[in-house]
């Protein structure tokens, strides 16, 4: 899970920095696209973890680091410094907690479904016959 998250983070950063190499000033839009990619992928990777809470914590910390890094990089390389350009980062900022919450509800539903089933001793015991 952690290596997949690192690969997705690297791709997201490359998406954000790619157009700047060619002198195209869409740094804020690329930062938004990169954060949107991770805002969807991070919680889905946390869903697949053995420990959802650890995966969610790592996904949040990674998202927060990417948010700080990408906004600083977009501010440094773009012609338009933070202000109205940074408003595009509100979409990933609102999307990430919603997706993480939905994934948490799905994981909670799985947990309830598993715990509502019969106990392992009841499944393994043979049927009793009265004589």
BELVENHU-V449900 format. One line per field, one symbol per residue. ss: DSSP state (H for helix, E for strand, - for the rest). psi: psi as a letter, one per 40 degrees, with the letter a starting at -180 (. if undefined). burial: + if it has 24 or more other ideal C-beta (glycine too) atoms within 12 Angstrom, else -. A space follows every 10 residues. Layout:
ss = ???
psi = ???
burial = ???
//
This chain:
ss = -HHHHHHHHH HHHHHHHHHH H-----HHHH HHHHHHHHHH HHHHHHHH-- -HHHHHHHHH HHHHHHHHHH HHHHHHH--- ----HHHHHH HHHHHHHHHH HHHHHHHHHH HHHHHH---H HHHH------ -
psi = dddddddddd ddddddeddd deehgfdddd dddddddddd dddddddeid hddddddddd dddddddddd ddddddeidh iibddedeed dddddddddd dddddddddd ddddeeiiid dddehiihhh .
burial = +---+--++- -++-+++--+ -----+++++ ++++++++++ +++++++-+- -+--++-+++ -++--++-++ +-++--++-- ----++-++- -++-++--++ --++--+--- ---------- ---------- -
//
